[in-house]
Amino acid sequence: MTDAKTSRARLARLEHEFAADIAAVALLLDLPTAKRDAEQLGRSWRAACVSHSALRTLVRDIWRETATRRTPASGDRAALHDLHIAAKDVRSRLRDWARYARIVERQITPEAAPLFQEVGEPGTHLDIMGHVSRLFFDALHAVANPAARTQSDKAHEAMHYRDIPLPMVQFLDLIGAAYRVCLAQRGTHPLRFLDVGSGGGTKVLAATCCFDICHGLEFEDHTVATGTALLKMLGADQCTLMQGDAMRFDNYGNYDVIYFYRPLKLEALMIDMEARIFSQARRGTILLAPSGLMTPNPEQHGVRSVSGFVYVTGLNEAEVQVLHDEARHIGPCIPGHNPDHVSDCGFWEPLRDVCRRNGYLI
Ligand SMILES: C[S@@+](CC[C@H](N)C(=O)[O-])C[C@H]1O[C@@H](n2cnc3c(N)ncnc32)[C@H](O)[C@@H]1O
């Protein structure tokens, strides 16, 4: 067998080469799909495949030899142990190769997927999960706002809607699409979400699956109180419900994604509220309005639909088109409610990070 120190040096060199190849692939994948050089990306990926193969073969040989080698001369013992541990470490990281390879190959020849999935024919499949989920969402809503059916006189006079929840499935489609648009924009973290007229905050809670900081603005004190108690009980630290009036709120400019589902009954009031949001929102803010915007010709206010009821502020038509194309090439994975902790993944790190930014989770 080659001497342990020589093998250790060779292992370090091949690991270094593989890490460099992986980092090169990651750098190319970090570009918007329209700007990627497919040939260069393909070449870079093939180089990574070759260096992976060389590294894997070396690790396998070292593993076999260090496991079977009989008592070495005492001077070699430490070097052999060191080599064995190093090979073990690389071997365990390389187990992720197949998963990374699948995801990289999907991105080398990316397919555009619409921001909203086609809805299947109702009643064509057994939807037990759908029924159970609805039962649970309704239960959570009832806990978050036990007074959902009562309304303060003040809110009634101001022509507010009560806390009537948008079906969660519709909301999830919206935030999934918004998250892909955020990734396409390469928005900086933390991504901040606001539900205007949040009721007891069940949508605020659900939004944490996509966004880092989630706020709700709600007029009714009692709803803010019960919703806040529930969120606290659930340990939802990234959620805050604020008591306030959407018609007077001054901080719409603090958010990356703003959602509102018919807080106000009168169309004219909705238009006033939208005008307030349009005037404060930063360029590139995503607006989610599941009933559609009430403002006629929102383009005149610089607000355009990216797809369906997902809108963006401050971009011209061509910019929105580019954003939409890019978002359609973002993968389908969202962080979820239990994102895996950021662990040291060695040479995979740049690739793991760029895959996340491109909507693919390992
Ligand atoms: C139709 S519900 C929507 C609840 C939740 N956002 C959802 O999508 O399931 C409208 C909520 O907006 C609140 N609301 C109405 N007018 C408001 C205002 N001017 N400012 C803040 N909240 C308001 C109501 O109290 C109610 O909880």
The ligand as an SDF file (V2000), in Angstrom:
LIG
                    3D

 27 29  0  0  0  0  0  0  0  0999 V2000
  -62.0790   38.5980    5.2050 C   0  0  0  0  0  0  0  0  0  0  0  0
  -61.1270   38.6030    6.6770 S   0  0  0  0  0  0  0  0  0  0  0  0
  -59.5690   37.9520    6.1600 C   0  0  0  0  0  0  0  0  0  0  0  0
  -58.8550   37.1150    7.1980 C   0  0  0  0  0  0  0  0  0  0  0  0
  -57.5130   36.5620    6.7820 C   0  0  0  0  0  0  0  0  0  0  0  0
  -56.6420   37.5950    6.3140 N   0  0  0  0  0  0  0  0  0  0  0  0
  -57.6380   35.5140    5.6950 C   0  0  0  0  0  0  0  0  0  0  0  0
  -57.2200   35.7620    4.5920 O   0  0  0  0  0  0  0  0  0  0  0  0
  -58.1250   34.4250    5.9780 O   0  0  0  0  0  0  0  0  0  0  0  0
  -60.8300   40.3380    6.8660 C   0  0  0  0  0  0  0  0  0  0  0  0
  -60.1750   40.7520    8.1950 C   0  0  0  0  0  0  0  0  0  0  0  0
  -59.7440   42.0940    8.0460 O   0  0  0  0  0  0  0  0  0  0  0  0
  -59.9980   42.8120    9.2480 C   0  0  0  0  0  0  0  0  0  0  0  0
  -60.1320   44.2320    8.8930 N   0  0  0  0  0  0  0  0  0  0  0  0
  -61.1850   44.8370    8.2710 C   0  0  0  0  0  0  0  0  0  0  0  0
  -60.9460   46.1330    8.0860 N   0  0  0  0  0  0  0  0  0  0  0  0
  -59.7240   46.3830    8.6050 C   0  0  0  0  0  0  0  0  0  0  0  0
  -58.9160   47.5500    8.7070 C   0  0  0  0  0  0  0  0  0  0  0  0
  -59.3320   48.7300    8.2530 N   0  0  0  0  0  0  0  0  0  0  0  0
  -57.7070   47.4380    9.2770 N   0  0  0  0  0  0  0  0  0  0  0  0
  -57.2700   46.2580    9.7560 C   0  0  0  0  0  0  0  0  0  0  0  0
  -57.9920   45.1370    9.6850 N   0  0  0  0  0  0  0  0  0  0  0  0
  -59.2040   45.1810    9.1130 C   0  0  0  0  0  0  0  0  0  0  0  0
  -61.2810   42.1770    9.7470 C   0  0  0  0  0  0  0  0  0  0  0  0
  -61.4610   42.4150   11.1310 O   0  0  0  0  0  0  0  0  0  0  0  0
  -61.0640   40.7180    9.3950 C   0  0  0  0  0  0  0  0  0  0  0  0
  -60.4200   40.0410   10.4610 O   0  0  0  0  0  0  0  0  0  0  0  0
  1  2  1  0
  2  3  1  0
  2 10  1  0
  3  4  1  0
  4  5  1  0
  5  6  1  0
  5  7  1  0
  7  8  2  0
  7  9  1  0
 10 11  1  0
 11 12  1  0
 11 26  1  0
 12 13  1  0
 13 14  1  0
 13 24  1  0
 14 15  1  0
 14 23  1  0
 15 16  2  0
 16 17  1  0
 17 18  1  0
 17 23  2  0
 18 19  1  0
 18 20  2  0
 20 21  1  0
 21 22  2  0
 22 23  1  0
 24 25  1  0
 24 26  1  0
 26 27  1  0
M  CHG  2   2   1   9  -1
M  END
$$$$
